[in-house]
């Protein structure tokens, strides 16, 4: 390969708050890099064309599709997966309510769902049920029927809004 | 010993209560272990070359370019795999006349559907395997295709498997009473043509298998996303010529199944064969595009049906002619004739009438094979029955609820045998309907509907009663010769610290099996559910059983667990009585301690009993049995199936300009017998409803006339998303089965069984003022505006 098109790219980024340096294939997707190279298997690959949301990650503060972003594009980025957010305790209230409300069944969509919901909750305020459903319209769940998830998000948002007000 | 389930103050009352799922905490932290998360030393990846044609002869395969790709290790053809993997034939003896040709793991000389594997490329990474697969050069010779089910048996249609003589896979006619005479003399006859769209399951986790063959130990281990690990163990052993004891199937977390993962797939068998040949671990994870063309499809039916009713609304007769096409092969080992067979068994299910005729015709075609998917045949049978009942009600000017009330089996009529020869032990159609009407405020909604109609807003209310077949006995598969277990087992043991381990043959795919088992064992034994660790999904460890399908987990697996727990309780109390010099009948276990059963006074914690049995056995009488482990297996014996029942209602609004349906609310009352964990049952029902709503409004696999799959991606095949789904109210009536102490029947499929019919009836209720009617699912905006006559081209 020439310098014009290198098939391996050196990247340096932080993942879940820890520095990572790697040489990645130019075509490797971020979710495959995290899963295959770093063993962070929480984010899942399902549709691999940006529709289902199972691979949703937090990159530089935003929820992004890990299957649509190349690992090479994450050079310099701040990446968080469900494992890191769990270790931080950043979404513990949400996870607790998910368990209590049974807002998951097989759990395959759940990590991506949680990262997407985290983005909505971090925006603050008290979203309506319709707004919650709308925000989740990029995250497939084939098991639950969504109502439990909407209930869980609504209750966490209410508690957080109450805390914010107090 | 009988547990007084009705008494909420009984000791150890965990059955009937919502307790958390022990595996949920792991899953929300991203600590699940799905097959693709497992990495083994020397592991390689396989990608399949799949036929781009619906029917083609394979003249030759040139793999030279593929082998040159960096990382590619080997390329396998169908012939290579056939040398280690015997083909299979998916027929069942009790489905008389069912035929299917031998099917290979990889097509040997002819491909019969778009997506059939024709070669396998093994490489050090999935990416390299895919690069190699793209370079395999297959010389195909296209053959004539069979795609239209309704002309598959015409003389001019080519015969897909010439050795079979024709394209008929299976035909069954069931007739009872004098159907023709009843139709001739009936007050009203209503007929309709129904179509149900071709669906697939779209499990979020694609089909996945990782197989390791260790020649040093002559041991095959398969980590597999499956619902039936013991069945897969048997199949791998049979077709790869291994002793069954040398095959171990492990399923850790499984990311959605819905029946999709209960079948034997050619590419998964090929993966196991490759592992055996290469003597190393081989991983196959389907990508989404190959999921659409290689996961089983279902529900592709066309039906002509009619109903005869009297002036009083009594159903006099039903006549159903069901057609379905199953692709080129019946799917192993459950067969693809079951869905049509279920339509014959289930039509008319809730109703007490005498004259019934139903025929199913199952034909071969060049499309992805179809087989059992959640609520097999149920949504089709319920749509036919409930669609006709509503049409008959409209024809004689009767309320849809009233016509059902006049025909449903009385709640005190059981046991009864239906016109389809199904035996019902005990159902609760009237009590369920009462509860539904109360929950939904039927009269209030009808008033609201009438008011809004005056303003040009068209809302509809749809009701659908249904029966659901659960807890199957060997009459489903075993009597037909399939090695699919209808019994299931559970081993419960107590460890020295008093903790309990339960090993069960039923599996967890997210339904909450582990939570259910922990509750049952906890109550049966006398400890808290948190003290019970449940192990499922490992054929080397758990008792042989059927796994989780046909809503058998609670009814079969739960009962085995309860009986094993009760037996272990007796063993513990026998030891305790000896230690305490007490009468065993005067002892009980409550909250993890041996107590006096009358006073409740604590006598000894289980930890102390465990310490003595395991470490100071010398202090116990010599002959005292000291097995703190018991295994029980359970199978139903009185009824072939534990039928459940329920009723659903849909309230929706049709935009008559655009044809878009907005779901406003949905209700379901169902009777699954004993409810073990109310929250989990409700969520099974909700999830099931939404899968049925998908079938009603969005989901349809499209093919062109050449058998090309047209919408094989998640962007094209629509499934329900959060924004379109309504809130759902769930209610229960409990009629426990007398077949077991637990009394549990299944609940996994009731939602899917009834919701498409409820939506269809609601749409037609909304459209009735315009004289329009839809019966072809999914009810897309286009089909609705065509029915309204505003789109004609």
Boltz contact constraints between the chains, C-beta under 6 A:
constraints:
  - contact:
      token1: [A, 41]
      token2: [B, 37]
      max_distance: 6.0
  - contact:
      token1: [A, 42]
      token2: [B, 30]
      max_distance: 6.0
  - contact:
      token1: [A, 46]
      token2: [B, 204]
      max_distance: 6.0
  - contact:
      token1: [A, 47]
      token2: [B, 288]
      max_distance: 6.0
  - contact:
      token1: [A, 47]
      token2: [B, 714]
      max_distance: 6.0
  - contact:
      token1: [A, 48]
      token2: [B, 288]
      max_distance: 6.0
  - contact:
      token1: [A, 51]
      token2: [B, 714]
      max_distance: 6.0
  - contact:
      token1: [A, 51]
      token2: [B, 715]
      max_distance: 6.0
  - contact:
      token1: [A, 52]
      token2: [B, 714]
      max_distance: 6.0
  - contact:
      token1: [A, 54]
      token2: [B, 204]
      max_distance: 6.0
  - contact:
      token1: [A, 82]
      token2: [B, 30]
      max_distance: 6.0
  - contact:
      token1: [A, 83]
      token2: [B, 30]
      max_distance: 6.0
  - contact:
      token1: [A, 86]
      token2: [B, 29]
      max_distance: 6.0
  - contact:
      token1: [A, 95]
      token2: [B, 28]
      max_distance: 6.0
  - contact:
      token1: [A, 98]
      token2: [B, 28]
      max_distance: 6.0
  - contact:
      token1: [A, 99]
      token2: [B, 20]
      max_distance: 6.0
  - contact:
      token1: [A, 99]
      token2: [B, 24]
      max_distance: 6.0
  - contact:
      token1: [A, 99]
      token2: [B, 25]
      max_distance: 6.0
  - contact:
      token1: [A, 102]
      token2: [B, 679]
      max_distance: 6.0
  - contact:
      token1: [A, 102]
      token2: [B, 683]
      max_distance: 6.0
  - contact:
      token1: [A, 104]
      token2: [B, 27]
      max_distance: 6.0
  - contact:
      token1: [A, 105]
      token2: [B, 510]
      max_distance: 6.0
  - contact:
      token1: [A, 106]
      token2: [B, 255]
      max_distance: 6.0
  - contact:
      token1: [A, 106]
      token2: [B, 256]
      max_distance: 6.0
  - contact:
      token1: [A, 106]
      token2: [B, 509]
      max_distance: 6.0
  - contact:
      token1: [A, 106]
      token2: [B, 510]
      max_distance: 6.0
  - contact:
      token1: [A, 107]
      token2: [B, 27]
      max_distance: 6.0
  - contact:
      token1: [A, 107]
      token2: [B, 32]
      max_distance: 6.0
  - contact:
      token1: [A, 108]
      token2: [B, 204]
      max_distance: 6.0
  - contact:
      token1: [A, 108]
      token2: [B, 205]
      max_distance: 6.0
  - contact:
      token1: [A, 108]
      token2: [B, 255]
      max_distance: 6.0
  - contact:
      token1: [A, 109]
      token2: [B, 204]
      max_distance: 6.0
  - contact:
      token1: [A, 110]
      token2: [B, 27]
      max_distance: 6.0
  - contact:
      token1: [A, 110]
      token2: [B, 28]
      max_distance: 6.0
  - contact:
      token1: [A, 111]
      token2: [B, 30]
      max_distance: 6.0
  - contact:
      token1: [A, 133]
      token2: [B, 722]
      max_distance: 6.0
  - contact:
      token1: [A, 133]
      token2: [B, 723]
      max_distance: 6.0
  - contact:
      token1: [A, 134]
      token2: [B, 723]
      max_distance: 6.0
  - contact:
      token1: [A, 136]
      token2: [B, 722]
      max_distance: 6.0
  - contact:
      token1: [A, 137]
      token2: [B, 721]
      max_distance: 6.0
  - contact:
      token1: [A, 137]
      token2: [B, 722]
      max_distance: 6.0
  - contact:
      token1: [A, 137]
      token2: [B, 723]
      max_distance: 6.0
  - contact:
      token1: [A, 142]
      token2: [B, 202]
      max_distance: 6.0
  - contact:
      token1: [A, 142]
      token2: [B, 204]
      max_distance: 6.0
  - contact:
      token1: [A, 142]
      token2: [B, 256]
      max_distance: 6.0
  - contact:
      token1: [A, 143]
      token2: [B, 510]
      max_distance: 6.0
  - contact:
      token1: [A, 143]
      token2: [B, 687]
      max_distance: 6.0
  - contact:
      token1: [A, 144]
      token2: [B, 687]
      max_distance: 6.0
  - contact:
      token1: [A, 145]
      token2: [B, 686]
      max_distance: 6.0
  - contact:
      token1: [A, 145]
      token2: [B, 687]
      max_distance: 6.0
  - contact:
      token1: [A, 145]
      token2: [B, 690]
      max_distance: 6.0
  - contact:
      token1: [A, 146]
      token2: [B, 722]
      max_distance: 6.0
  - contact:
      token1: [A, 146]
      token2: [B, 725]
      max_distance: 6.0
  - contact:
      token1: [A, 147]
      token2: [B, 686]
      max_distance: 6.0
  - contact:
      token1: [A, 147]
      token2: [B, 727]
      max_distance: 6.0
  - contact:
      token1: [A, 147]
      token2: [B, 728]
      max_distance: 6.0
  - contact:
      token1: [A, 148]
      token2: [B, 683]
      max_distance: 6.0
